[in-house]
Amino acid sequence: MPGNGRGAKTDEYGPSPTEFAGTVPHLTCPAKKPTGGTQSAANPREGLSEPLRRASIAGTATASFPVPALPTMAKKLLILHGYSDGATSFTGLRDFFQANGYTRENVFLLNYASMDDQAQFSDFADKLDEDYDKQFRDERVDVACHSTGALVVRLWLDLHYRRQRADGKTKPRSPVEHLLMFAPANFGSDLAEMGQSFLGKFRSTFFNANRKPGDFLESGKYVLQGLEPASPLQWSLSSRDLHGEGFFNPELGDANVCYPFVFAAGRAYGGLQARIIKDRKKPGTDGTVRICGTSLNTRKCVVDFCHREVNPRWVEERKFGNMALAIFGEFNHGSIIDHSDAFARGPGKWALEALAINSIKGYDKFAERCDGFTRRTYRGDPYQQFFFCVRDDVGLPVRDFYIDFHAQLPDGSVHQQLTLEFDRSFETEFYRHSAEPSCRALLLNLHRLRDYFRRLKAAGARLVFDVFATSPVKEIRYLPAYAVVFDETSAKDEPDFLFENTTTLVEVVLNRVATDQVLHLVNFDLQRITLPPTEASTSTTGRARLIGPKPGASRKP
């Protein structure tokens, strides 16, 4: 968030003012992985949870909870800002934590050049890893970050993990114990593309006190591309730290794992900002980031259309079965870090309780409490986004494609009314990444989608999607793919792969076919051998059936 250099803040990215024929393979979902681990040494803050629940607020800007003082050798805290912001905007957050247990010499803030057009997230991660080694050595620290800062920290942790593995460590130790993420941009912001425009560059140059001298008419090209919804950076990072190896794996044990906490804002902006910038009031967002995109409770599915039988599979997860997420409906993207009584009673209180967690068992219980809090207090519609990445069977990105959803009747005809309704209500929410169109995101209001599925089932129809793609090389083509999302034969009123306030990564693999102009076989007499053509693995009457996880089922294949 941009600041004015005096501790007051504006918000990030903008200024303040019959039956169906065919074989239908099933999709099963990986199960929640059981958590475990050894108990680590006692944490001096483990006992804070109950006192904090009884605490009341006293005072205003410097309000603090009556918590026990931390010992002299307490862990250190590092605070990271968001895009186009700086440490000067986070003195209030600094003071809040200092008033609640951290000593002045143990609180650090970080500045990074988010508006430099040449700077990339990998630069921030590498420099942070270097500075951490020099300043903290192997000491575990706590981190509080806002918005874009979450991506910076996750990329740093990912880099640090991979370097430890390269050094031969079989059980790496996270440099961060508690990761507190306030309104994190884990899956980007709808405002990031606007920031790359001339208007965005102009604002960053003349109306942002955090601009560096060399940032004239720059707004952070690569940073903003990484911040767009459906960015390749988010895909690759999440494939590693959420669906591969990383510090969020409870198998590392209590003393090595990183405990992540997401405190999301649940209200978009109103007033002048919403009138000037429509995405400030975009439903399902906090005015800057998609609420469902803050959560780390992701799932990843691979739908491969290159085989005779299409068997979509869910990727095994190695992260916590339930990543802590609490949504605070009264805050927007900026106000969730304002040092105020409301903050201290809400996100601040929860953050202090999170800092008391020092075991996997304790973390799991805290995550359950967060779920309960959100169910009781958050009144916003639930959303889920589907992050599509389309490639061919040799691993190359497919950039020119179209996903068409439509309602289909048992005779194969299209139900016009329900198809048009889906187009108007949902397909318009597709976002295509500006620099890598093979990556796209679909944001769905689950309240409206569930109502749509009920009417679809009542009409005896099913929802299907087709994927058509074109290659820029005339000798190459992609075979079309077809899939059933939901049909009338289901005993339920909705698919099993709907999860509120989450992101689902969907990797679609298309069959790439080359003509004989690219390569062909000849026999001993040098005569061309004629081979049968390659056919699509699915058709409009024999589609892959996409069925999600059953409630309570294991998420491990």
N, C-alpha and C positions, 0 to 999 in steps of 0.2 A: 504494500500500500504506500502510495506516495505521501511524503510528509512535507511540512513547511519549514523544517529545520528547528522548530521551537517546541517539539513534542506533540503538537496538534496534528491530526491526521486527516487525510482525505482517503478515498478508497482506491484499491488497485484498479488499473486500466482506465480510469476516468476521473474527471474532476468532480468535487462536491457541487453544488447548486442543485337306390338299389346298392348293392354294396360296391365299394370301390375295388376295382381289380388290381392285381399286382402284388408282389411280395413286399412286405413292409417291415423291415428290420427295426428292432426297438433300440432306443437310446436309454442307457442306464447312467446314473450319476454316481460319481465317487462319493464315498461316505465321509462323514466327519471323522477325522482321525483322532483316536483317543490320545489325550494329552498325558504327560507324565514327566518324571524327572526327579532328581534328588533334591532334598531340601538344602538350601544354602544357609550360610550363617545368618544369624538374626540381624535384621535391619533396624536401626534405631527409630525409623519412621513407621514400622509395621503397626504400631499401636495407635497411630493417628486416626484410623478410620472411625472408631466409635466416638471419640471426642469431637471430631469434625461433624458428625451427624447431629450432635447436640449443640454445636456452636451457633451463636447468633452474631449478627453484624454490629459492630460499634464504629461510629464515625463514618466518614465519606470517602474521599479519595485515597486515604491511607488505611482503610478498613482492613482488619486482619482477624484471623481466627485465634482463639486462645489455645494454641498448640504448643507442645513442649519444644523447648529449644533444641536444636540439633547439636551434636557434639562438635568440638573444635575441628576435628578432621572429617567434617561432612563432605559428601560428594559435591561436585561442582555442577553448575547449571550453565548451559549455553543457549542463548536466544537468537533465533533467526527470523528475519523479516521476509516479506513477500516481494513480488515483482515491483519494480520502480520505487521501492521504499528504502529505508535505512534504519540504522540503530537508533537514531534520534527519536523516531516515532514509537519506540518501545520502552521508553524510560518508565512509563506507568506500569507496564507488565513487569519490568525489572524490579520496581519498588514493591509491587505486590508480593513477589516471591521473596524478596529480601526481608519484608516484614513478617513473613511466615516461615522462617527457619534458615534461609541461606544467609551467610555473612557476605558483606560487600566484596571481599576479596575472592569469593567463590562464585561470583556471578559474572559471566562474560557475554558480550553481544558480538554479533558478526555483521560485517558489511560485505556485499558482493555486487559485482558490476552487472546487474540484470539488464541494463539499458545499452550495453555495448554491443553493437551489431556483430562483432567478431567473437564475442564470448559465447561459450556453450556450457551446458550443464556439466559435461565431463571436466571442464576446466575448474568449475567450482568444487566438484567432488575431489579432484586430485589435490588442489590447494588446501582444502579443508583437511584431507587426510595427512598432508604434510604438516600443517599447523598443529593438528591434534597430537601428532607424534612428538613435536617439539615442546608443546606447552603442557600436555597432560600425560605423555608417555603411554603407559598401559592402564591408566586409571579409567574406570568406567564413570561416565558423566551422564547427567540428565539433559534432555534437550526439549525446549519449548519452541515451536515454530508456527508460523502463520502462512496459509495459502501456498504460494510457490515454494516457500521454505521447506515444505514437506517433501517435494520432489528432490530438492538439493540434498536433504539428509538421507533420503532413501537411496539415492545414487551413490552417496558417500559410503553408506553402510554396505551396499552391494559391492563397491570397489574394494573396501576394506576386507570383506569376506573372501573375495576371490584372491586377493593378495595373500591372505593367511593360508588359504588352501594351496596356493602355488608354493608357499614356504614349507609345505608338508604337514600342516596342522590338520588332524582328522576331525577335531571338534573346535572350530574357531570360537573365539570369545568376542562378543559384541562390545564395541567401545561405548555404546549407549545402553543404559539400563532402562530408563523410562523415556519414551518418545511421546511427548504431548503435542498433538496436532490440532490447532484451532482453525476451523474452516479450511482444511487442506485441499489443495488443487491436485489431488492424486490422479484424477482423470480430467484435468484441464478446465478451461473456462471458455464460454461462448464469446467472451469479449476479446480474446487473444488475437483473433484475426483482425479486428478493428484496430488494435494497437499497432499493426504493421502498416497501416495506411499512412498517407501523408499527414492527415489530421492527428493521428497518434504520434507521429514523429514530431510534429509541431508542438503538441502539448508537452511531450517529454522534454523538449528543448527549452521552452519558454515558461512553463508552468509547473516545474518540478524541482524543488530545492535539492533533491538527491542526485541530480544529474552531475556526471563527472565532466571536467573541462573538455575532454576529447569526444564527448557524446553528441556533438552538434548534429541535429536532424537524424539522430539515431534513436531507436526504441527497443533494441535487443532482438534482432531478426531471428536468430536461432533459438533464443529463449522463448520467444512468443510462439514460434512454430512447435516447440516442445510442449507448450501450454495449451495449444488448441485441443479441443476434443478429438479423440481418435488419432492422437499423434503416434508415430512409430516409436518414439522414445518411451511413451507410456506402455506400449505393447511389449517392447523388449525388456524394459525394467520389470514389469509385472510378471512376465514369463519367467524371470529369474527369481526375484525376491518373494513373489507370492505363489508361484507354481513351479519353482525349481528349488535351488539351494539358497538359503539365506538365513539371516539372524532372527527371523520370525518363526523358526522351527522349534517347537517345544522339546524335541528330542535332544537339543543342545544342553538342556538342563537348566535349573534355576539360576545358576551363577553365570551362565554364558549367553542366554537368550536375551533378546531385546523385547521389552513389553510395550506394544504400541497402543495408543489411546486416541480416538478421534472424537473431538467435540465439535459437532457441526452446527452451523447457524441454519435456522429453518424459515427465515422470512426474507423476501426480496425487498427491494427499495420501492419507495413511493415518492410523491412530490415531484420536484423539478427534474431530478435525475432520471426518474422513470419516464417522464414526458420527453426528455431529450434523447435518451438512449433506451430503446425498447427492451433490450436484453437485461436492463436493470430490474425489470419487473417480470421477467420470464418465469412462468410457472415451473415449479420443481427445482428452482435455484435459490441461492441466498442473495441474489443480485449480482453475483460474480461467478461462482462455481456451481455445478450441478450437485445437489445434495446427495443423490445416490452415488455420485462420483467421488465423494469424500471417503466413503467406506472402503476398507481393505478386505471385506468379505466377498471376494471375487470368486468366480468359477470360470473354468476354461473348457471349451468343447471343440473338438476337431471333427468336421464333417467332410469326409473324403469321398468325392464322386468319381474316383478313378478306377474302382473295382466293380465287378459284376454285382456283388452284394455291398450295399452301403451300410456300414455299421458305425454310426457316429459314436465317438468315445469321449468320456470326460477325463481330463488330465488329473492325475493324482496330485494331491496337495500335501505340502509339508509344513504349512503354516498352522497357527492356532486354529482350532475348529471353529471358534467364534472370536473374531477380532472386536475388541471393545469399540462401540459406537453409541454415542448419546447425542440426540438432536435437541437443540434449544430453540423452540419456536419463536421466542420473543426477540431474538437477535438476528441482525443481518451480517453480511460478510465483514463489515468494518466494526460494528459495535460489539462483536463477540470478544474483542480483545481490549475494549475500552476499560480502563481501570475505574470501576464504579461500584456502587453498592450492588447493583443488579449482577454485575460480573462476579463479585465476591460471593454472592449468595448462590449463583448458578455455576457457570463453567469453572470459575476459580475454585470453588469448594470441591467440585468433582476432580479437578486437576490435583489438588492437594491430597485428596484421598488416593488418587492413582499413584502418587509418589510413595505411598506407604506400601505398595505391593512389592513383595520380594520373592514370590513363589508362583509356580505355574498354577497350583491349586487356587491360590488367592486371586490370580488374574482371571481364571475361568469364572469364579464367583462374581468378580467385579463386572465382567462382560455381561453376565446374566442380569445384574442390577441395572446396567446401562440399557439393556433391552426392555426391561420392565419400566424404567423411567420414560423411555421414548413412547412406549405403548400407552402409558397413562397420560402423558402431557402433550405430546405432539399432535396437532390437529390438521396438519397439512396432508394432502393426498400423497399416497406412496408412489414412488417412481422406480423404474428399473431401466438401465440402459444396456443395450447389446452392442458390443464393440466388435465389428466385423473386420477381419483382415483376409483378403482374398489373394491366393497365389496359385501357381500351376504346379504340376507334379514333379517339376525339376527345381522348385523352390523360388522361381522368379515371381515378382509381384505382378498381379493382373490389375491394371489401372483403369481400363475402359470396360466397365461392366454395369449391369443394371439388375437390381433385385426387385421383382414385381410380386407383390402380395395380392391375392384375390380369393374371393369366396367361391367355392366350387360345389355344384350339386352332384348327386350320385350318378347322373347320366353323363357327367363330364362337362356340362355347360356351366357358364359363369352366372352366379347370382349377382345381377347388376347392382341392386340397391345396397347390399352388404359390402360389395367390392368398393363402390364409390364412397361409402361411409368410412371404410378403413383408409382409403386414400386420403380423404379429407381430414380425418382425425389423427392418423398416425404416420403415414408415409412422409408427410411434410416435415416431420421431426428428424429426418436423416441429415446428418452432418458429414460432409466430405472434407477430408483434410486438404488444405491448400497446396501443400508441397508433395504429398504422397496419397493420391486418390485411391490407392488399393486399401486404404484404411478409412473406415466410415463408422459412425455411431448413430444408433437409433434410440432416442429417448422416449419412453412410453409411460403414460399415466396408467398405473395398474387398476385404479378404480374404474376408469372408463373402459379399459381393455377387458376386465372381468365382466362388465355389463355387456360388452360386444360379444364375448364368447357365449354368454347365456342365450343371446338372441340368435347367434349362429347355430347353436345346437338345436334350438327350438325350430329353426328353419330346415333342419336336416342337412346342413351344409358343413363343409370343412374349410379351414383356412390353409392355403398352400402358398408356397413361393417358388418362383422360377429365377434362375440366375443365368443371364445371357451375357457373354463377354466377347469382345472383339480384340484381335491382336493388331498391333501397328505393322506387323510383317505379313505380307500377303500369303506367304507359304505356310503360315502358322494359323491355326484356328483352335478355339476352345469348344469342347462339346457342352451343350446346354445341360443344366442340372435342375432337378425338380425335387421338392420335398414337401411333406405334409407337416404342418405345424400343430394342428388340432382338428379332430374330426368328430362326427356325431356319434360314433360308436363308443366314445369314452364314457365311463361310468361317472366321471366328474364333470364339473362345469367349467373347468379351466385346465390348461396344461400344468404339469408338475414342475416345470422349470421356471416358474415365476417366484422371484424372491424380492421382497420389498427393500428399497433403499440399498441396492447393490448394483454392481456391474458384472455382466457376463461376457467373457471374451469368446468369440466364435471364429475359429480359423476354418475357412472354406477352401478346399483344394479342388481345382478344376482339372479336367483331363486335357492336356495340351497335345494336339495332333499336328504333325508336319506332313507336308505333301512329299511325293517322290522327288520333287525338285531339290529338296534338301538332302535326301539320302535314299538310295534304293539298292536292292540286291540284284546281282546278275548271276547266272549259272556258269558252268564250265565253258559254255560256248559264248559267253558274254551277252546272253540274252536276258532282258529284264524279267524278273520273277514277279508275277502278279499275286498280290496278297489280299485277303479279304479286308474290307474297310473296318476301322475301329468305330464301334458304336457306343452311344452313351449308356452309362450304367443304370440310369433311371429314365422314366418316360412320364408323360402326362397321366398315364393310367397305372403306372407302377412306380410310385414315388417312394423315396426314403421317408420313413415316418419318424419324426423327431419327438421322442417321448422323454420327458425329464425325470428327475429323481422323485421317488415316492417319499412322502413325509416320514421322517425318522429313519429312512434307509441310510445305509452306509454310503459315504461319498468316496470311498476308496474302491477302485475297480476290483 
